[in-house]
Amino acid sequence: MTTVDRRTVLAAGALALAGAAGTPAAAQAGPQPIFQVPPTIIPIVGETAVYQVRRIYCIGRNYAAHAIERGSDPNREPPFFFQKPTDAIQNVAIGAVADHPYPSLTTNYHHEVELVAALKSGGTNIPPEKALDHVYGYALGLDMTRRDLQNGMAAEKKPWEIGKSFDHAAVIGPIHPVAKVGHFSKGAISLAVNGTVRQNSDLDKMIWSVAEQIARLSQAFELKAGDIIYSGTPENVGPVVKGDVLLCRLDGLPDMSIRIV
């Protein structure tokens, strides 16, 4: 019985090896995903190529007046960051008014207009004077916020990700390459709701510049191509309701507009 079993095992092994030798290379490849997850992409102005998003970083309270508005001391507190899920991106085409769904679980939904920097490379511990070398381009964005959920979680000293990280929470226009628009250190930035201006400031009022944000972030994370950074919003954030039309403006970039539905 033992001899038969051994022969059987050897024969089976030989057949397996023979089968493997005749199997196409593709069939011998490593583990394959059971389903495909589509990449998150942002159009690039003037290019057929697109920008693939790796991570979304956001800086909190980066304008002094907004920091005060949110109960912070802009002269004392270091910058802090949070992330949104990559697939929270909602692309808005130039000249379009995109429908933006009012999210679930909230009755106090806020707008935050921001400059967005898109990286083409990265690293760790990037010095501020070298940081802008890693920027591919810029876009106009909206960091949409379920403010009641954010405030409620903050009051309980719990993470307030639920207030910032949800479907369509990262609204963005197309990316404009640095080669065409340069870098942004100043320029009027504003947001109007139904024709009434609510947010109105200048990029030169940011507490931490884009270069400083990149440098600080790279101390905590290894930044890479595909990372985008929402650089903070001016004061006078406020609520929107269904039917409202938001118009975002930044000197040097086309307007961006959405309708809350």
Rosetta blueprint (number, residue, H / E / L):
1 M L
2 T H
3 T H
4 V H
5 D H
6 R H
7 R H
8 T H
9 V H
10 L H
11 A H
12 A H
13 G H
14 A H
15 L H
16 A H
17 L H
18 A H
19 G H
20 A H
21 A H
22 G L
23 T L
24 P L
25 A H
26 A H
27 A H
28 Q H
29 A L
30 G L
31 P L
32 Q L
33 P L
34 I L
35 F L
36 Q L
37 V L
38 P L
39 P L
40 T L
41 I E
42 I E
43 P E
44 I E
45 V L
46 G L
47 E L
48 T L
49 A L
50 V E
51 Y E
52 Q E
53 V L
54 R L
55 R E
56 I E
57 Y E
58 C E
59 I E
60 G E
61 R L
62 N L
63 Y E
64 A H
65 A H
66 H H
67 A H
68 I H
69 E H
70 R L
71 G L
72 S L
73 D L
74 P L
75 N L
76 R L
77 E L
78 P L
79 P L
80 F E
81 F E
82 F E
83 Q E
84 K E
85 P L
86 T H
87 D H
88 A H
89 I E
90 Q E
91 N E
92 V L
93 A L
94 I L
95 G L
96 A L
97 V E
98 A E
99 D E
100 H E
101 P L
102 Y L
103 P L
104 S L
105 L L
106 T L
107 T L
108 N L
109 Y E
110 H E
111 H E
112 E L
113 V E
114 E E
115 L E
116 V E
117 A E
118 A E
119 L E
120 K L
121 S L
122 G L
123 G E
124 T L
125 N L
126 I L
127 P L
128 P H
129 E H
130 K H
131 A H
132 L H
133 D H
134 H H
135 V E
136 Y E
137 G E
138 Y E
139 A E
140 L E
141 G E
142 L E
143 D E
144 M L
145 T E
146 R E
147 R H
148 D H
149 L H
150 Q H
151 N H
152 G H
153 M H
154 A H
155 A H
156 E L
157 K L
158 K L
159 P L
160 W L
161 E H
162 I H
163 G H
164 K H
165 S L
166 F L
167 D L
168 H L
169 A L
170 A E
171 V E
172 I E
173 G L
174 P L
175 I E
176 H E
177 P E
178 V H
179 A H
180 K H
181 V H
182 G L
183 H L
184 F L
185 S L
186 K L
187 G L
188 A E
189 I E
190 S E
191 L E
192 A E
193 V E
194 N L
195 G L
196 T E
197 V E
198 R E
199 Q E
200 N E
201 S E
202 D E
203 L H
204 D H
205 K H
206 M E
207 I L
208 W L
209 S L
210 V H
211 A H
212 E H
213 Q H
214 I H
215 A H
216 R H
217 L H
218 S H
219 Q H
220 A H
221 F L
222 E L
223 L E
224 K L
225 A L
226 G L
227 D E
228 I E
229 I E
230 Y E
231 S L
232 G L
233 T L
234 P L
235 E L
236 N L
237 V L
238 G E
239 P E
240 V E
241 V L
242 K L
243 G L
244 D L
245 V E
246 L E
247 L E
248 C E
249 R E
250 L E
251 D L
252 G L
253 L E
254 P E
255 D E
256 M E
257 S E
258 I E
259 R E
260 I E
261 V L
